[in-house]
Structures are given as C-alpha cells and as structure tokens.
C-alpha cells in the first residue's frame, strides 16, 4: 500500500481486492535485453520512486525504536520501460497473503493444498472476505493463539468479521455473512451464520 495516499489507506485496506480493477501480485517479468537497451542510454534507469515506510524495530512492540524503511517498487518500472505492459493473472492462480486476514483464508478449507504444492480455490464465486480486529490478530503470535485448533471452515462464507478478543475452537464452520464480537470463546464444532 505504499503507493496509496494516506487519505485513502483505510479505504483501500477495508476494500481488499475489490478496491480496484487491477491488483499488483508483486511479481515482475523483465525482458533483460530491453532493460539492457534502456540502461545503455541511461545507466541509472529505470527511474523508480522511493517509498518511505515508518515502522518500529520490533513490530510486536509499538513503543520500540522507530525506524524508516526505504524501498522502491519494481512495479513502478512498468511506466519507465517502453513497451512494458501488465499481464492478467486469473484470481484462481493468485492468493495474496499480506495480512493475517489473508492468512486465515488460505489456511481454511476455502483453499486446497494439492499434492504438487499448489493452492487451489475451493469455493464458488468470489472468495471469503475476512476482517480480523488488528488489536488482537495483526501479529502472527496473537493470531496463532486465537486459532489454536486451526482455521474455521470458510468455504461457504462470504464475509467473516471478528471484533474484539475471540478464540476459536476446533472444526468451527462459518456460512454466509458472519460477525463475531468478543470477548468470547467459540466452542468446538460451532456453526456461525446461515
């Protein structure tokens, strides 16, 4: 999200993949001959913008020493290389995991891990949209603590929202649009939604 203005970050985060027509998969293929030709005329090319991320040394401790991470987005090279273009990758071939919200979806039965190591969607229509309360689920250790028996079934779930401190038991099933508020423990084999 470094290329989204600060005024729109919360909107884009809450909208997920539906926020726009295209989504960057953070993969890039480069024709090395075209890149060599570009650098023959300008050794500093391609011109990539600098991205500044404000973080802390220990992401689990917001009071730890603040630091600045500097990076550049290779995707920005598309605008710097003549003839560059985007390649449409079907959603069935791309399951982004940037947050614990995304991680819960791919750990659930909404995706199948095949014998050859591929993640295949196992749901009809658009995949489930998960929103976990960042105060309790943002960091991996906190996430793991609240799903000790694994992810709930999300195969038949459209939206799964958790607000507050909620711990989930084994074999929990979410169907349709589900909102769970805590503090709460969802017992084993609980059916959420309809």
Secondary structure, 3 states (H helix, E strand, C coil): CCCCCCCCHHHHHHHHHHHCCCCCCCCCCCCHHHHHHHHHHCCCCCCCCEEEEEEECCCCCCCCCEEEEEEECHHHHHHCCCCCCCCCCCHHHCCCCCCHHHHHHHHCCCEEECCCCCEEECCCCCCCEEEECHHHHCCHHHHHHHCCCCCCEEEEEEEEEEECCEEECCCCEEEEEEEEECCEEECCCCEEEC
